Structures are given as structure tokens and as C-alpha cells.
């Protein structure tokens, strides 16, 4: 009888059960964030100019690292090394965008976004007003996503982490649960992970 049941399920196309399957209710936002539907706000010419600029900045970063090493300045070396790593990951993203049209940052942010949470407190400088109704929250999270992906210094990555963690606590529960806004925050954090050189695990319904 057990064999008959197994054969019947197979004939009906029932997917095999896996202990690693994730309940559908838990992967909605990750799947939204993983979808390749982000259209950059710049064209191929702007992308080429950005790559030239960033490669020049990379060389400057490398000199900063060498100078800090020569001076034995541990703090300057820490910052310079962090900046170099983030910029190299940003350049790799731009190259992937240019070559295959994937992983494109939504925006290039020139000049880059700056936010000093030690002095600016809870007021990051955004184009979107710091209001937390649904429409403004959706616009704000879209902007945060774009600015996170355009970071090219460790200070930008760190301050964006602070801004994301702080701002997402402010909307009411129903606004905070919005799928679009949550997916934008997920995309923002995925960009920050990549810029730190960390792998981003994608969730899928495929068996």
C-alpha cells in the first residue's frame, strides 16, 4: 500500500519533500528582492564614465593603504583597507552590469551619499521627506535601496546600516509590513552585504 501511495504521488507530479524547504510565507520578500526588475537611472555612457572614475579612485585608495602601512597608522590603515575593499566590490558590480546587464546599482550617486550618524543623529539626508505614511515610506525605501547599492566607502556602508535599522522601526506596523517597501529594504541590505564582500543567499521555490 505504501508503494502504491508513493507511485500515485509521483504520477501526479507532487514535489519531493525536503527538510530544507522554507514555508512559502517566509520567503515572499526575499523572492521579491531577488527578482531582476531593477532598472538603473543611468545609461551605458554614464556607466562607462563611472567605471573610469572608480578605477582612478581605486588607485588612490591603494596609495592610501600603502601610506598608512608605511606610517604604521593602524586606524588610518583600517579605514583605508575598508574603503578599498568596498570600492573594489562596487567596481565589480559595475563591471557585471556593463558586461551582462545584471546586478546594476539603481543609481550611481555622484557625489556619494554622506551621513554621519554620530553628529546627524536620526536625520539622514534623503531626497524623500522623513514621513512614514505608506506612499512616503515606499518612496523612502526605494531611495535607501539605491543609495545603499551606490556606497563605495566603509563609512557609507556602516552609516547606511544604521539608517536602515533606525528608519524601519518608525512606520506603523501596517505600513512597515508593506511588501514593496520590505523588498526594497531587503535589496538594500543585499547590496551592503555584497559591498562588504559577503555572499547573499537567494531563496527559491525550485526543488
Beta strands, then each sheet from edge to edge (+ up, - down):
end
